[in-house]
Amino acid sequence: MTTDTGARRCPFNHTTALEFDPLLRALRDEAPITRITMAHGKGWAWLVTRYEDVRTVVSDRRFSRAAGLGRDLPRMTPEPIAQSDAINLMDPPEHTRLRRLVAQGFTAGQVRRMEPRIRRIVDGLLDEMAGRGAPAEYTADVAARLPLAAICEVLAIPTADQARIRGWALALMSTAAGARCGRETKAAMRAYFVDLAADRRRHPGDDLISALALARDGDDRLDDTELGVMAMVLALAGHDTSTYQLSNILYTLLTRPGDLALLRSRPDLLAPALEELLRFIPFRQGVGIARVALDDVELGGVTIRAGDAVHVSYLTANRDPEVFDRPDELDLTRPPATHMTFGHGAHYCPGANLARAELRIALDRLLTRFPDLRLAIPADQVPWHTGSIWRYPERLPITW
């Protein structure tokens, strides 16, 4: 359906397991740059779906996230997810300044030092799962616990507070909870993390928040509010997506026995296979944070005017046939190619290396420990999550 402005109404609510959203595929193939309206927000936005065009939008400073502040732009959720002063709504040079400081906590060396902690958490969760016996419920027993436990350990967030943080994440990502709930959730999270960060600055320890409190770029450092908001973003982004991808990846492999057998027979494929799984799996609904054009921009034969809102789809970019041969096929031996699951450009996920480590370690330990791992129910009986921006199994019963 189109509106009187020529925009296509896009509910982006396709929840059939991990089948690729046919609406997104149709837009990529038939109208790769087109106007859309969404369930929330006012007016319309451009949707950009092809890889090279997406890369241009997220890399070109003529497209600004900060310029969307104060505007009720089309979006997936009743209330915008991000805090107005969070790093993911900033543009350079403010974004660059914070990014340099945050990057000090996620260097390759830092992540390598975190890996023994991640491995201990994984082994502990698998010990508990094995101790209860088969069948087990992987989503609740492992996927919902590992990334949260890992990021909370990295940030030294008390165990007693983890359930509250998980509840905040679920409320923020809900497409049905209502705008008031979203506003109250953001306010509660902000207050908690600003207080936590202030305490950590007074009493630093061996954790990432303390490291960020002490980090400097020349004479620059994070002030107390910036530190608190940054800690909040890290806690939220540092566990939410990985939680769902753990279940999605395992479901994908357990429903593709040939791929699972290949991965078991060739452990050397684990790292590149993980990249292919991340490219292939449509892990979310629709689109993320909009940008606003600062100037008139010609893109893909379309003129985007200054002031226009622009969304990109990393999901369709990951399935662009101009970039990926047989894009709708999962090929664990596919030659390396740069997917956009962690974003691209200035807003590329700073915790991508940590997420990769969690996913790799969890998958390696699980497959090694349970050589006969399989679904405990038929694949068509696995219940799928609805009501938020994420796609994942609500329950994933497994046995061995």
N, C-alpha and C positions, 0 to 999 in steps of 0.2 A: 504494500500500500504506500502511496506517496501523498504528501501534503500539498497545500496550495502553493507552497514555496518550491515545490519540486523535490523536497527531501523525502527520503525513504524512512518509514517508521521501522525501527530496529529494536525488537525486544531483547535480543541476545539471551534467550533462555533455553537453549538447546541442552538437554540433560540426558540424552541417550548414551549411557556408559561414557566411553571416551571416543565416540564417533565424532568426527569433525563437523562443526556447525555448518549445515548446508547453506545457510544464509551468508555466512562469511565467505564460503567458497564461491558462491554465485557473484557476490560483490567483487571479489578479487578478479574473477574471470571476465565479468561483463561490464563492470563500472569501477575500475580500480581506484579512482578518486571520485567520490560522490558525496552528496549531501545526505545526512541522516538526522533523525530525531531519536531520542531515547526516552526511557521511562521517567527520568528525573532531569531537572534543569529546564531552562527556557531556551526557545529557539532551536536552531540547527547547528550542526558542525560538519566540516568535511571529514570523511573517513578515507585514510590512505592505507592501501593494503598490499602493494607490491614492495619487494625487498629493497630495491634501490631507492624508491620514493620514500619509504619509511626511514631508511638510513639518512636521506637528505633532511627530512623534517627533524629528526632527533639530533642531528649534528650541526644544523645551520642556525646561527644565532638570530636569524630573522624570525624564528619561531620560539616563543617565550612561554615558559610555565608561569613565571611571576606575573605576567600581564593578565593572567586569568583571575588573580586574586580580586575578590569583591564582585565578581561576575557569577551569575547562576548558570554555569555552562552545562550543556548536556552531559549526563553521567549515568553510571549504573546504580548507584546507591542513593537513598533519600537524602543523606547528608554527605558532603565531601569527606573522603577518608582522611586525607592529610591535614595536619595542623598548618595554619597559615604561615608560620615561621619555620616550618620544617625544611630540611635541606632539599627534599624532593620537590619543593615548589620554588626553589631559588634558581636564578640565572647567574652566569659569570658576571662580575668577578666574585660576588658574595659566595656563590656556590663553590667556586674554585678554592677559595680560602678554606672553607669548612671541609671540603673534600680532601685537601692535602693533609689536614689534621687527622681526619677519620681514617684515611688510608694507612696511617702509621700503625693502626691496630689490626689491619688485615693483610699485612704483607705475606708473601709466601712463607717466609721464615716463621712468622707468628702463627700461621695456620698449622705448619708442621709441628710446632710446639704444642698446639692444642690437640693434635691427633691422639696422643695417648689418653687424654681425658675423654675424648669422644669414644675411643675404643672401650674404655672401662664402662662408660654409660651403656653402650650397645651390649656388651657382654652381660652386664647386670640385668638389663631388660630381657635378654634372651634366656638367661638363667631362670628368671621368674616365669617366663612363658613356658619353658620346658618343664619346670617344676609343677606347674598346674596341669600339665599333660595336654594331649591333643583331644579335640580340636581347640585351637586358640583363635582369638580375634585380633588380627594384626593391627587394624586401625587403632583400636583402643590400647592394646598392650604395648605397641612399639611406636607406630607412626605419630600418634598424638602426644607421645611423651619424649622421644629422643631429641628432636630439634629444640623443644622448649627447655628440657633439662640442660642441653648443651649450651644454648645461648645464655641461660640463667647462670650457669656455672662460669662462663666466660665473663659475664657482667657482675658476678657475685650477688645475684638477687636471691634473697632467702627462699628456701623451699616452700615455706608456708604461704608465700605470695604468688607462687606459680599458677595456681588455679584461678586466681583473680586476673592475672595477666592474660591467661587463655580465654577467660570469659570476655574480657575487653576486646580481644582480637575478633572473636566470633561476632560480637555486637557491631563492631565497626564495619565488617565485611558483609553484613546482612543486607539483602536487597528488600527486606520486608519489615525490619524492626521499627522503622519510622525515623524521621529527622530528629525528633526530640531525644530519642534514645541515643542517636549518634552524637549529638552535641554533649549530652551528659557523660557519655563514655569518654569522649576526647578530653573533657574538663577533668574527669577523675584520673585519667592516665597522666595528663600533664602535671597535675598537682603531685601525684605519687613520684614521678620521675624527677621533677625539679627538686623535691625534698631529698630524694635519694642521692642525686648528684651533688647537692650542697653538702650533705653529710660526708660523701666520699671525698670531696675536695678538702674538707677539714680533717678527715681521717683516711688517707689513701691506703689502699691495700694492693694486692697482686691480682688486679682485675682490669678489664678493658675500660671501664668508666674512670677508674683512677688514672690509668695510662693516658686517656684522653684529657683528663683534667690537667695533667702535667705536660702534655704534648705542646710543642711550640713550633711555629713556622716563622723563623726569625724572631721578632718580638711579639708575634701574634699568638693568641691562645683563645680557647673557647671561654666565653663568660658563663656565669652560673645558669642562666636561662637557656643559652645555646647548648650547654652540656646536658641539661635535663631533657630538652627536646630531642637531642641527638641520641641519648640513651633510650628514650621512648621509641624512636624510629628503629634503632638497632634491635630492641627487644621484640618489636612487632614484626619487622621484616626478616629478622634473624631466625624466626621459627615458623612463621605462618605458611609460606609457600612450600618449604621443605616438608612440613607435616603432610601436605596433600600429595606431594610428589613421591614420597616413600610408598604410599599405598598405590598410587597410580602406576609406578614402575613395577611393583611386584605383581599387581593385577595383569599388567601387559605381558609380563614374562610367563606367568602361570597359565595364561590363555593362549600362549604361542609356544607349544612344547618344543618345536624345532629351534626357536631362538634360545630358549632356556637350555636345551641340550648343547647348543653351540657354545654358549657362555660357560657352561660347566666344563666343557672339554678344552676350552681355550681361555684360561684365566688372564692371559695377557691382553685379551680383548676388553677387559672390564672398563678401563678408563674411556677408550673411544666409544664403546657400546653405550656407556652412560650419556655421552654427548649426543649420540643418535636418539636415545630415548627421550632426552630433554627436548630435542628438536621436534620429535614426532608427536609427543603427547600434548593434546590441547588442555592445559591444566587450569584454565580459567574461562569465565564467560566474557564475551565481548571485548571491551577496551579498558584502558587505564585512565591516566590523568591527561586532560586536554592541554594543548598549547594554543597560543594566540599569535597570529601573524602580525609582526610589527611593521612590515612593508608589503606592498604588492609583490607576489612571488609567482612566477610561471613554473608549474610543476606537472610533468606528464601531460602536457597539452591543455592544462586547466589553469586559469588565473585565480589564485587565492588572494583575496583583497586584505589590506591591512585591517586588523580588527576581527577578522574571521577566526572562529574556533576550529581547531584541527585535532582530530584523533588519529592515532596510528594503531594498526593491528600487528603485534609481533607474531601472533598465531598464523596469520596468512603469510607474513614474510617468511616464516619457517617452512611454508609449503609452496613457495614460489617455484614453478617449474623452470623459470629462467636461471635459477641459482642451484636448485637441487634436482638432480636426475631422479625420476620416479618419486616425486616428493610425498606421495600418499602411501608409500611403502616403507615399512620399518626394515632397515638393512644394517645390522650390527657391524658389518664389515665396510660400511660406507667410508670413503676417504674423508679425512677431516675437512670440515667446512664451518664457517662462523655462523652459528645460529643466534637467535635474538631472544632466547628464553630469559636471559638475565638483563635484557635491554641492550642499549647501544649508546655510544656517545657519552656526553657529560654525565648522564644519569644512569650509566651502567651500574648494576648492583655492586656496591663496595664489598658485600659479604659473599660474593659468588664463589670464591675459593673455599670459604668455610662450608657453604652449602654443598659444594662438590665433595668435600671431604666427608661430610656426614652421610651423604647418599652412597658414596663409594664404600665406606667402611661398613655401613649397615648392610648393604647388599652382599658384600664379600663375606662377612661373618655369618649372615643368614644362610647363604647357599652352601658355605663350607660346613656349617654345623648340622644342617638338615638336608642330606643328599636326596631324600625322597619327598621333598616339600611339594605340596599340591593344594589346590582349592578343596575345601571341605564340603562345598555345596556346588551345584551347577552354576556356571558363569552367569546364566540368565536369571539367576535368583539373587545375585549380589545387589543389595540396595544402594542406590546412588543419591548423593547429597543434592538437595535443591534449596533454594532460598538465600543463596549468597553468590558472590562473584566466582567462587571456586568450584571445581569439578573434582570429585573423588568418591570412593566407596564409603558410605556411612559405616558399613561393617565389611570386613574382609576375612571370613572364616578360613583358616588354613589347618592342614594336618600334615603329618609326616610318618 
